[in-house]
Amino acid sequence: MHTITARNIQQALPMAIACLKSQGRREDSRAGPVLRYPGPVVTVLEQPQERVIFYPWRDANPFFHIVEAAWMLAGRNDLKQLTPYVKRMAEFSDDGGVTQPGAYGKRWRGWATENDVGHGYVWVDQLDWVVKRLRANPGDRRVVIQHWDPWVDTVAAEENGADVPCNISMLPWAMDGKLHLSIFNRSNDIMWGLYGANAVHFSVCLEYLAGRLGLAVGTMTTFSNNFHAYEATLPPSKIPMAYLAREEWRNDPYEKRVAEPFSMAHEWTDDVFPEAKREVYMREDLNTFFEAGAAEALQTARWPWLRRVLVPMALAHQRYKGPRDGRYAGAHAILAGVAATDWRRAAAEWLERREHGST
């Protein structure tokens, strides 16, 4: 078993690519050839709230990443909220692109539904349960957030479905005033999953839980049973191995302090609203964002992170997707209002690559 310990995903990804290029074994998969590490790999992120990746050769879509994380936190599974950012999301659905039945957020926040009669589960909101247990006993060792549902997912696997959860469970745990998160994954694509979307939505979940518990954000550890990258998505030959070996990846915007996160708990403490009221307002604000739209949420949202980070990111993307005349200048003007300098920087660079045809 191999362990990768890094400050954040910006530093972990090149380490992982170097590991696979030097030790990975080529295998065929249902989605194309991969390089796979010959055994499980553990990734420890020391500052998981530094969740944005900036490499131009990776070309991660920051608009999709932040909206998907909020979509999960809202407990949704309706793909119409995500397809404006990534059209291919419909390909990961087993009901014609309407929903993603295995969506992590839906299972976090509303496992039991009227269709689960006889299922045996009584979960309503796993995240609320985590808060209740750890608030009563910070040393609780029985706190589990479950993703894998044998009632549903074994059938999807047998039928070669597109929507079979890769991350099967999470264990939040508290120590020394910090909340940490351990994640267990059956099959991790490092480019699009582990150091891409997964790093964002799981760290958002960790930061959300830590905020509710009044704890600092600790480490985030992922156990990847099958650690791989699709050969087609690895950096092209113009990104030489020497780039990784010389550790030039340490030229990290976070480490250089030219990009910083905006805390989800910023101006969102007991001094403003009691925790129970904050939770109600947060859910209402997320519902407004997804049901009425970002423009309406801009006017009514009370949660500072949503109003000052998520909303202007979504509005900038809408302007980019809107009328072609002035769309880049308009999107950049909206991005100037994003309070999180990491998301702002990544989004501006993503737009510039499209504007100048460098993707």
Secondary structure, DSSP 8 states (H G I E B T S, - for coil): -EEEEESSHHHHHHHHHHHHHHH-EEE--TTS-EEE-SS-EEEEES-TT------TTT---HHHHHHHHHHHHTT--BGGGTTTT-GGGGGG-SSSSSB-TT-HHHHHH----GGGTTS----S-HHHHHHHHHHH-TT-S---EE---HHHHHHHHHTT-S---SEEEEEEEEETTEEEEEEEESSEEIIIIIIIIHHHHHHHHHHHHHHHHT-EEEEEEEEESSEEEEGGGS--TTS-HHHHHTTGGG--TTTTTS-----TTTT-STTTS-HHHHHHHHHHHHHHHHHT-HHHHHHH---HHIIIIIHHHHHHHHHHHS-STTHHHHHHHHHTT-S-HHHHHHHHHHHHHHHTT--
